[in-house]
């Protein structure tokens, strides 16, 4: 159902762009036919990028996923720019129409001017072409900058976080947080290798991968995920499922594969992280989309047996679970999912669904940290939301 609705919306956007960028800017003839054909090819590649991996496989869809998804990013900003230009276009067309009527109906002492349809058409074409060129130039520039940001190395964000009840012996404990790596048609093994190298250079005590690692099956993306075995940390690498892990037919296959790579999945469970006599609880819950498979989050089970005298750090892909975490006395929740909005102005839409977009915030006595993620989904473009890997340094206190 989601794909049907998305397809209908994209078809309407594509039709609107054809109207403004091609039909309004050209006269009937060869040029219009060529541009229309090019527009249809790009739109076809877009739909193929959206549905192709499910039917032909991730690896087989790479060649058309790149132009399809880049066109999706360009479509989005072309739409915004052309809609913003609509009031100006309507005003200018009204001015031209008023001038044409004035020339056709002069005063009693002025000679009548014969209407010139070609001149009116030329003016409308000029306005349409000027708007199309401006929108095209700005959108290409934005997509270019956004692609360079999305495909470049993630920023390493270093942030101190104070936890009540944290034993001073654990002061300075480093947790590397990464999310939304999104291995798939556009990002593969080299993407994983770069992330692993950056995390290892930070020398963390623990690595937390908070969901949306893959957009495909183990058979398709197992080789791309293999570098995760090279992650180095004193107390291990932990993972919780994101919504995208449930979009494949066998999410349990990835749990088994990650275990083979030395990445432990916390599935509504917790473990004790020790340093000498000091310790804190690390808990993890499944993603909310797991409810569709009777495999959703269960905070009561995940927090079963925790010692209230010790702090608890919860891994949960979606920030929206922080309300339940706060009611259960969790000290710190680590999440991803939002991509920091990824494409402006989606930032505002994400805030309607999630309690935080990125960074550190609090709900009651529970702190929430949301990473913007190290990858992307859909268009390989990030505007106003650069990718990141975060290293949190735990300190005792409030």
C-alpha positions as CSV (number, residue, x, y, z in Angstrom):
1,X,0.0,0.0,0.0
2,X,2.9,2.4,0.9
3,X,4.5,1.8,-2.5
4,X,1.1,2.4,-4.3
5,X,0.6,5.7,-2.5
6,X,4.3,6.7,-3.1
7,X,4.0,5.8,-6.7
8,X,0.9,7.9,-7.2
9,X,2.5,10.9,-5.5
10,X,5.7,10.6,-7.6
11,X,3.7,10.2,-10.8
12,X,1.8,13.5,-10.0
13,X,5.1,15.3,-9.3
14,X,6.6,14.0,-12.5
15,X,3.6,15.2,-14.5
16,X,3.8,18.6,-12.8
17,X,7.5,18.9,-13.6
18,X,6.9,17.9,-17.2
19,X,4.2,20.6,-17.5
20,X,6.5,23.3,-16.1
21,X,9.9,22.3,-17.4
22,X,9.0,20.9,-20.9
23,X,5.5,21.7,-22.1
24,X,5.5,25.4,-20.9
25,X,9.1,26.0,-22.2
26,X,8.9,24.5,-25.7
27,X,6.7,24.7,-28.8
28,X,5.2,21.5,-30.2
29,X,7.8,19.6,-32.2
30,X,11.0,17.6,-32.1
31,X,12.6,19.4,-29.1
32,X,9.5,18.8,-27.0
33,X,9.4,15.1,-28.0
34,X,13.1,14.6,-27.2
35,X,12.8,16.3,-23.8
36,X,9.6,14.3,-23.0
37,X,11.4,11.1,-23.8
38,X,14.3,12.0,-21.6
39,X,11.9,12.8,-18.8
40,X,10.1,9.5,-19.1
41,X,13.4,7.6,-19.1
42,X,14.5,9.3,-15.8
43,X,11.1,8.7,-14.2
44,X,11.2,5.0,-15.3
45,X,14.7,4.7,-13.7
46,X,13.3,6.2,-10.5
47,X,10.5,3.7,-10.2
48,X,12.9,0.9,-11.1
49,X,15.3,2.1,-8.3
50,X,12.4,2.0,-5.8
51,X,11.0,-1.5,-6.7
52,X,13.9,-3.1,-8.6
53,X,15.9,-4.5,-5.7
54,X,13.0,-6.5,-4.5
55,X,12.4,-8.2,-7.8
56,X,15.8,-8.4,-9.5
57,X,18.2,-8.2,-6.5
58,X,20.3,-5.5,-4.9
59,X,23.5,-6.1,-6.9
60,X,21.7,-6.2,-10.3
61,X,19.9,-2.9,-9.6
62,X,23.0,-0.8,-8.9
63,X,23.4,0.5,-12.5
64,X,20.0,2.2,-12.6
65,X,19.6,2.9,-8.9
66,X,22.2,5.7,-9.1
67,X,20.5,7.8,-11.8
68,X,17.1,6.9,-10.5
69,X,17.8,8.1,-6.9
70,X,19.7,11.2,-8.1
71,X,16.7,12.1,-10.2
72,X,14.5,11.7,-7.1
73,X,16.6,14.2,-5.2
74,X,16.5,16.6,-8.1
75,X,12.8,16.2,-8.5
76,X,12.2,17.1,-4.9
77,X,14.1,20.4,-5.1
78,X,12.7,21.2,-8.6
79,X,9.2,20.8,-7.1
80,X,9.9,23.1,-4.1
81,X,11.5,25.8,-6.3
82,X,8.8,25.7,-9.0
83,X,6.0,25.8,-6.4
84,X,7.8,28.8,-4.8
85,X,7.9,30.5,-8.2
86,X,4.2,29.8,-8.9
87,X,2.9,33.1,-7.3
88,X,5.5,35.1,-9.2
89,X,4.6,33.3,-12.5
90,X,0.9,34.0,-12.0
91,X,1.5,37.7,-11.3
92,X,3.7,38.1,-14.3
93,X,1.2,36.3,-16.6
94,X,-1.5,38.6,-15.3
95,X,0.6,41.7,-16.0
96,X,1.3,40.4,-19.6
97,X,-2.4,39.7,-20.1
98,X,-3.4,43.2,-18.9
99,X,-0.8,44.9,-21.2
100,X,-2.1,42.8,-24.1
101,X,-5.7,44.0,-23.4
102,X,-4.6,47.6,-23.0
103,X,-2.8,47.5,-26.4
104,X,-5.9,45.9,-28.1
105,X,-8.3,48.5,-26.6
106,X,-6.5,51.9,-26.8
107,X,-8.0,55.3,-25.8
108,X,-10.3,57.3,-28.2
109,X,-7.4,59.4,-29.5
110,X,-5.0,56.5,-30.0
111,X,-4.7,54.2,-32.9
112,X,-5.6,50.6,-32.3
113,X,-2.7,48.1,-32.2
114,X,-3.3,44.8,-33.9
115,X,-2.9,41.9,-31.4
116,X,0.2,40.0,-31.8
117,X,-0.2,36.4,-30.5
118,X,3.4,35.6,-31.3
119,X,4.7,38.4,-29.1
120,X,2.5,37.2,-26.2
121,X,3.7,33.6,-26.7
122,X,7.3,34.7,-26.8
123,X,6.9,36.5,-23.5
124,X,5.3,33.6,-21.8
125,X,8.0,31.2,-23.2
126,X,10.7,33.6,-21.8
127,X,9.1,33.6,-18.4
128,X,8.7,29.9,-18.4
129,X,12.2,29.2,-19.6
130,X,13.7,31.7,-17.1
131,X,11.9,30.0,-14.2
132,X,12.9,26.5,-15.5
133,X,16.5,27.5,-15.9
134,X,16.7,29.1,-12.5
135,X,15.0,26.1,-10.8
136,X,17.2,23.7,-12.7
137,X,20.4,25.5,-11.8
138,X,19.6,25.8,-8.1
139,X,18.4,22.1,-7.8
140,X,21.5,20.8,-9.6
141,X,23.7,22.8,-7.3
142,X,21.8,21.6,-4.2
143,X,21.9,18.0,-5.3
144,X,25.6,18.2,-6.1
145,X,26.4,19.7,-2.7
146,X,24.1,17.2,-0.9
147,X,25.6,14.3,-2.8
148,X,29.2,15.4,-1.9
149,X,28.1,15.6,1.8
150,X,26.2,12.2,1.8
151,X,29.0,10.3,0.0
152,X,31.9,12.0,1.9
153,X,33.3,10.7,5.2
154,X,30.9,11.0,8.3
155,X,31.9,13.6,10.8
156,X,33.2,12.2,14.1
157,X,31.2,13.9,16.9
158,X,32.7,13.7,20.4
159,X,30.3,14.4,23.3
160,X,30.6,14.0,27.1
161,X,27.5,12.6,28.8
162,X,27.0,12.6,32.5
163,X,25.1,9.7,34.1
164,X,23.8,9.6,37.6
165,X,24.8,6.5,39.5
166,X,27.8,5.9,37.2
167,X,30.7,4.7,39.2
168,X,33.7,7.1,39.0
169,X,35.8,4.1,37.9
170,X,33.9,4.2,34.6
171,X,34.5,7.9,34.1
172,X,35.9,8.4,30.6
173,X,34.3,5.3,29.2
174,X,33.9,5.7,25.4
175,X,30.9,4.5,23.4
176,X,31.0,4.7,19.6
177,X,27.5,5.2,18.3
178,X,26.7,4.6,14.6
179,X,23.4,4.1,12.9
180,X,21.6,4.0,9.5
181,X,24.6,2.7,7.5
182,X,22.2,1.4,4.9
183,X,24.2,-1.0,2.9
184,X,22.4,-1.6,-0.4
185,X,22.4,-0.8,-4.1
186,X,24.3,2.5,-3.6
187,X,26.6,1.8,-0.7
188,X,28.7,-1.4,-0.3
189,X,31.8,-2.8,1.2
190,X,34.0,0.3,0.8
191,X,31.4,2.2,2.9
192,X,31.6,-0.3,5.7
193,X,35.4,-0.3,5.6
194,X,35.6,3.5,5.9
195,X,33.2,3.4,8.9
196,X,35.1,0.6,10.6
197,X,38.4,2.5,10.2
198,X,37.0,5.7,11.6
199,X,35.5,3.9,14.6
200,X,38.7,2.1,15.3
201,X,40.7,5.3,15.2
202,X,38.5,6.6,18.0
203,X,39.6,3.7,20.2
204,X,36.1,3.1,21.8
205,X,35.5,0.9,24.8
206,X,32.2,-0.3,23.2
207,X,30.5,0.0,19.8
208,X,26.8,0.4,19.5
209,X,25.2,0.0,16.0
210,X,21.6,1.2,16.5
211,X,19.8,-0.2,13.5
212,X,19.2,0.1,9.7
213,X,22.5,-1.5,8.8
214,X,21.2,-3.1,5.6
215,X,18.7,-2.9,2.8
216,X,18.9,-6.4,1.5
217,X,19.5,-10.0,2.3
218,X,22.6,-11.7,3.7
219,X,23.2,-13.3,0.3
220,X,23.2,-9.9,-1.4
221,X,25.0,-7.8,1.2
222,X,26.9,-10.3,3.3
223,X,30.2,-9.4,1.7
224,X,29.5,-5.7,2.1
225,X,29.0,-6.2,5.9
226,X,32.1,-8.4,6.4
227,X,34.4,-5.6,7.5
228,X,32.4,-5.3,10.7
229,X,34.4,-8.2,11.9
230,X,37.4,-5.8,12.1
231,X,35.8,-3.5,14.7
232,X,38.0,-3.2,17.7
233,X,36.7,-2.4,21.2
234,X,37.4,-3.5,24.7
235,X,33.9,-4.6,25.6
236,X,32.5,-5.7,22.2
237,X,30.2,-4.6,19.4
238,X,26.4,-4.5,19.9
239,X,23.5,-4.2,17.5
240,X,19.7,-3.6,17.6
241,X,17.4,-4.0,14.7
242,X,16.0,-1.0,12.8
243,X,12.9,-0.8,10.7
244,X,14.8,-1.7,7.5
245,X,16.0,-5.0,8.9
246,X,12.4,-6.1,8.8
247,X,12.0,-5.2,5.2
248,X,13.8,-8.4,4.1
249,X,12.3,-11.8,4.2
250,X,14.6,-13.2,6.8
251,X,15.8,-10.7,9.5
252,X,17.0,-13.6,11.6
253,X,19.5,-14.4,8.9
254,X,21.2,-11.1,9.6
255,X,21.2,-11.8,13.4
256,X,23.1,-15.0,12.7
257,X,25.4,-13.4,10.2
258,X,26.3,-10.5,12.6
259,X,27.0,-13.0,15.4
260,X,29.4,-14.8,13.0
261,X,31.1,-11.4,12.5
262,X,31.4,-10.8,16.2
263,X,28.5,-8.4,16.5
264,X,26.1,-9.3,19.3
265,X,22.4,-8.4,18.7
266,X,20.5,-7.4,21.8
267,X,16.9,-8.6,21.2
268,X,14.8,-7.3,24.1
269,X,17.6,-8.2,26.5
270,X,20.4,-6.7,28.5
271,X,24.0,-7.4,29.5
272,X,26.3,-6.1,32.2
273,X,29.3,-4.1,31.1
274,X,32.1,-4.3,33.8
275,X,35.3,-2.5,34.5
276,X,36.7,-4.1,37.7
277,X,34.0,-3.7,40.4
278,X,32.2,-1.0,38.5
279,X,29.4,-1.7,35.9
280,X,26.5,-0.4,34.0
281,X,23.6,-2.2,32.2
282,X,23.5,-2.2,28.4
283,X,20.0,-3.1,27.1
284,X,18.6,-3.3,23.6
285,X,15.1,-3.5,22.0
286,X,13.8,-4.6,18.6
287,X,12.4,-2.0,16.3
288,X,8.8,-1.1,16.3
289,X,8.3,-2.5,12.8
290,X,9.0,-5.9,14.3
291,X,5.5,-5.8,15.7
292,X,4.4,-6.9,12.2
293,X,6.2,-10.1,12.7
294,X,5.4,-10.5,16.5
295,X,9.0,-9.5,17.1
296,X,8.6,-5.9,18.3
297,X,10.1,-4.0,21.3
298,X,9.6,-5.3,24.8
299,X,11.1,-2.9,27.3
300,X,10.0,-4.9,30.3
301,X,11.8,-8.0,29.0
302,X,14.8,-5.9,27.9
303,X,15.2,-4.3,31.4
304,X,14.4,-7.5,33.3
305,X,16.9,-8.0,36.2
306,X,18.7,-4.6,35.9
307,X,20.1,-3.2,39.2
308,X,18.5,0.1,40.0
309,X,21.8,1.1,41.8
310,X,23.6,1.0,38.4
311,X,22.9,3.2,35.3
312,X,21.2,1.7,32.3
313,X,22.0,2.6,28.7
314,X,19.3,1.5,26.2
315,X,19.8,0.9,22.4
316,X,16.6,1.6,20.5
317,X,16.5,2.5,16.8
318,X,13.6,4.9,17.0
319,X,13.8,7.9,19.4
320,X,10.0,7.7,20.0
321,X,10.6,4.9,22.5
322,X,12.2,7.3,24.9
323,X,8.9,8.0,26.7
324,X,8.6,4.4,27.7
325,X,12.3,4.3,28.6
326,X,11.8,7.3,30.9
327,X,8.9,5.7,32.7
328,X,11.2,2.7,33.4
329,X,14.1,4.7,34.7
330,X,16.5,4.3,31.8
331,X,19.4,6.8,32.1
332,X,20.5,7.1,28.5
333,X,18.8,6.0,25.2
334,X,20.9,5.8,22.0
335,X,18.9,6.0,18.8
336,X,19.1,6.8,15.1
337,X,16.4,6.5,12.4
338,X,15.8,10.2,11.7
339,X,18.9,10.8,9.5
340,X,18.8,14.3,11.0
341,X,16.1,14.9,8.4
342,X,18.5,14.1,5.5
343,X,16.8,16.4,3.0
344,X,15.6,19.8,4.0
345,X,12.7,20.5,4.8
346,X,12.0,16.9,5.8
347,X,13.5,18.0,9.2
348,X,10.1,19.4,10.1
349,X,8.2,16.3,9.1
350,X,10.5,14.1,11.1
351,X,9.9,16.2,14.2
352,X,6.1,15.5,13.9
353,X,6.8,11.8,14.4
354,X,9.9,11.7,16.6
355,X,10.7,13.6,19.9
356,X,14.2,14.7,18.7
357,X,15.9,15.1,15.3
358,X,19.5,14.8,16.3
359,X,21.8,15.4,19.2
360,X,21.4,15.2,23.0
361,X,18.1,16.0,24.7
362,X,16.2,14.8,27.8
363,X,12.7,13.4,28.7
364,X,12.4,13.6,32.4
365,X,15.5,12.0,34.0
366,X,16.3,10.1,30.8
367,X,18.8,11.5,28.3
368,X,18.3,10.8,24.6
369,X,21.1,10.9,22.1
370,X,20.1,10.7,18.4
371,X,22.8,10.2,15.7
372,X,22.2,11.5,12.2
373,X,23.5,8.2,10.8
374,X,26.5,7.3,8.7
375,X,24.6,6.6,5.5
376,X,21.4,7.6,3.7
377,X,18.3,6.2,2.3
378,X,16.8,7.0,-1.2
379,X,18.6,9.9,-2.8
380,X,22.4,9.9,-2.1
381,X,21.9,13.5,-0.9
382,X,22.1,15.2,2.5
383,X,21.0,18.8,2.9
384,X,21.4,20.4,6.3
385,X,22.0,17.0,7.9
386,X,25.6,15.7,7.5
387,X,26.4,12.1,8.3
388,X,28.1,11.3,11.6
389,X,29.6,8.8,13.9
390,X,29.4,9.7,17.6
391,X,31.8,9.0,20.4
392,X,30.1,9.5,23.7
393,X,32.3,9.8,26.8
394,X,30.5,8.8,29.9
395,X,31.1,10.8,33.1
396,X,29.6,10.4,36.6
397,X,27.3,13.2,37.7
398,X,24.0,14.9,36.7
